[in-house]
Amino acid sequence: MGGEDDSWTTKAADLATESTVMRQVLAVHPILLTLPELIREIAGEDPGFAERDALERAVRDLGGVGLLHRQGEFVVPTRAALHFSELLDR
């Protein structure tokens, strides 16, 4: 039973990190951020390994579901993410 609680906590933390990443990328759009810049903006100048890893996973996972693109060194929202953001702002 304890393992299930741990995985739920991890899932909740991962979703919270993904939400933070999306909010930041959408907030600065159309300014382009590199992954290191995005990490610095969210976690500060000297994030620990766990923070960096969580943010890198969030970017990877958001790319996997079609909300972010990696264009060279930059992290950018997809058209779908931008459109959904516009819908939420109405």
C-alpha positions in Angstrom: 0.0 0.0 0.0 2.9 2.4 0.8 4.2 2.1 -2.8 0.9 3.3 -4.2 0.9 6.3 -1.9 4.5 7.2 -3.0 3.6 6.9 -6.7 0.5 9.1 -6.2 2.7 11.7 -4.5 5.2 11.5 -7.4 2.5 11.8 -10.0 1.0 14.8 -8.2 4.4 16.4 -8.0 5.1 15.7 -11.7 1.8 17.3 -12.7 2.5 20.3 -10.6 5.9 20.7 -12.2 4.4 20.3 -15.7 1.8 23.0 -14.8 4.5 25.4 -13.6 6.5 24.8 -16.8 3.5 25.4 -19.1 2.5 28.6 -17.2 6.0 30.0 -17.5 6.4 29.2 -21.1 3.0 30.6 -22.0 3.6 33.7 -19.8 6.8 34.7 -21.6 5.6 33.7 -25.1 6.6 34.9 -27.8 10.0 35.3 -26.0 12.0 32.1 -26.5 13.6 30.4 -23.6 16.3 27.8 -23.6 15.9 24.9 -21.2 18.6 26.2 -18.9 16.9 29.7 -18.9 13.5 28.1 -18.1 15.1 26.1 -15.3 16.7 29.2 -13.9 13.4 31.2 -14.1 11.5 28.5 -12.2 14.1 27.1 -9.8 16.5 30.0 -9.3 20.2 30.3 -10.0 21.5 27.2 -8.3 18.8 24.5 -8.4 19.7 21.0 -7.1 19.8 17.9 -9.2 16.3 16.9 -8.2 14.8 20.2 -9.3 16.6 20.3 -12.6 15.7 16.7 -13.3 12.0 17.3 -12.5 11.9 20.3 -14.8 13.7 18.4 -17.6 11.2 15.5 -17.3 8.3 18.0 -17.4 9.6 19.5 -20.6 10.1 16.0 -22.1 6.7 14.8 -21.0 4.9 18.0 -22.2 6.6 17.5 -25.5 5.4 13.9 -25.6 1.7 15.0 -25.3 2.0 17.7 -27.9 2.1 20.8 -25.7 5.8 21.8 -26.1 8.3 21.7 -28.9 12.1 21.7 -28.6 13.3 23.9 -31.4 17.1 23.6 -31.3 18.0 24.9 -27.9 14.6 26.5 -27.3 11.5 25.3 -25.5 8.3 26.7 -27.2 4.6 26.1 -26.8 2.8 24.3 -29.6 -0.1 25.9 -31.5 -2.5 23.6 -29.6 -1.1 24.9 -26.3 -1.3 28.5 -27.4 -4.9 28.0 -28.6 -6.0 26.3 -25.4 -4.4 29.1 -23.4 -6.4 31.7 -25.4 -9.6 29.7 -24.6 -8.8 29.8 -20.9 -8.3 33.5 -21.0 -11.8 34.2 -22.3 
